[in-house]
Amino acid sequence: MVREYSQIARNCERAVVMAYRELRGVGRADMESFHACTTLYRIHHPEASVHEARRLVAEWIDHHVVRKDNGPTPGCDCD
């Protein structure tokens, strides 16, 4: 297996995308993986509402996994 090194700048975004890919890679369902990643985001950002976490996680998965885009994404201000 060849690993690609991440160009994602935000730690929480990188963690969410990596977790989603790995969960899907071991056969977890899409929504199960999405909910796990929403929980992961909220661990990084306990101040975030569930709605905000779901929105960002959905945007990041769409951006990095579905569209395979490498450009910047909207999101939180953390490093």
C-alpha positions in Angstrom: 0.0 0.0 0.0 1.4 3.4 -1.0 0.7 6.2 1.4 0.2 9.7 0.2 1.4 12.4 2.6 -1.3 14.9 3.5 -1.3 18.5 2.4 -4.2 19.3 4.8 -3.1 22.1 7.1 -5.6 21.8 9.9 -5.0 19.0 12.4 -8.7 18.4 13.0 -9.5 18.4 9.2 -6.6 16.0 8.6 -7.8 13.7 11.4 -11.4 13.7 10.2 -10.5 12.9 6.6 -8.0 10.2 7.6 -10.5 8.6 9.9 -13.2 8.6 7.3 -11.0 7.0 4.7 -9.7 4.4 7.1 -13.2 3.5 8.4 -14.5 3.2 4.8 -11.4 1.2 3.9 -12.2 -1.5 6.5 -15.8 -1.8 5.4 -17.7 0.6 7.7 -20.9 2.1 6.2 -20.9 5.7 5.0 -23.2 7.1 7.6 -21.5 5.2 10.4 -18.1 6.6 9.3 -19.6 10.1 9.0 -21.1 10.0 12.5 -17.8 8.8 13.9 -16.0 11.6 12.2 -18.5 14.2 13.5 -17.8 12.9 17.0 -14.0 13.1 16.3 -14.4 16.7 15.2 -16.3 17.6 18.3 -13.5 16.1 20.4 -11.1 18.6 18.7 -13.7 21.3 19.0 -16.1 20.8 22.0 -17.4 24.3 21.5 -18.9 23.3 18.1 -22.5 22.5 17.8 -23.5 19.1 16.3 -24.9 21.1 13.3 -21.7 22.9 12.7 -19.6 19.7 13.1 -21.9 17.8 10.6 -21.6 20.7 8.1 -17.8 20.9 8.3 -17.3 17.1 8.2 -19.6 16.8 5.2 -17.8 19.6 3.4 -14.4 18.1 4.1 -15.4 14.6 3.0 -16.9 16.0 -0.1 -13.9 18.1 -0.9 -11.1 15.6 -0.1 -12.7 12.2 -0.6 -15.6 12.6 -3.1 -14.1 15.3 -5.4 -10.4 14.6 -4.5 -9.7 18.3 -4.5 -6.4 19.5 -3.0 -7.3 23.1 -2.6 -8.1 24.9 0.6 -11.4 24.3 2.4 -13.7 26.4 4.5 -13.6 25.5 8.2 -12.3 26.2 11.6 -9.4 28.5 12.4 -7.2 26.0 14.2 -3.8 24.7 13.0 
